[in-house]
């Protein structure tokens, strides 16, 4: 099911540079990460070790496993907006298929460790995550804008997903009186 959804992610690569299909690379990367791979080399090693099974199971049609350099280039070129859109569709459909109503939703912002770069004057990346507690599914992610906080990102996420009328658990930050929720 996941592989079919990953085939919907927009591939921005030129036609001549598509030796490895984007959906195949993404599903292999996800499986490698679930197997505790923490670097491009470890992901490529996972793909190399399980190459025959992955190639047969997903019908990838690869002649040889992708190397870590090629893997890195493909991952860095992924259209993140398209990937997030497909992820949200997958999560929503998975929640429906399992019969969960997603009545109680938890929302929390996190700063990604190691994402700050003082030399390049790049601030740490902050992401807001929406989690359905009854189905234990992550429904969406939202970047938190620079010089902002969770509140506007949370409001935008609720509007974008059409989740009015649900019960949310959020941080105390969201109890500010000046901030009105729509």
HELIX and SHEET records of a PDB file:
HELIX    1   1 UNK A    2  UNK A    6  1                                   5    
HELIX    2   2 UNK A   15  UNK A   17  5                                   3    
HELIX    3   3 UNK A   22  UNK A   34  1                                  13    
HELIX    4   4 UNK A   40  UNK A   49  1                                  10    
HELIX    5   5 UNK A   51  UNK A   58  1                                   8    
HELIX    6   6 UNK A   68  UNK A   76  1                                   9    
HELIX    7   7 UNK A   80  UNK A   97  1                                  18    
HELIX    8   8 UNK A  150  UNK A  161  1                                  12    
HELIX    9   9 UNK A  172  UNK A  175  5                                   4    
SHEET    1   A 4 UNK A 137  UNK A 143  0                                        
SHEET    2   A 4 UNK A 126  UNK A 132 -1                                        
SHEET    3   A 4 UNK A 104  UNK A 111 -1                                        
SHEET    4   A 4 UNK A 167  UNK A 169  1                                        
END                                                                             
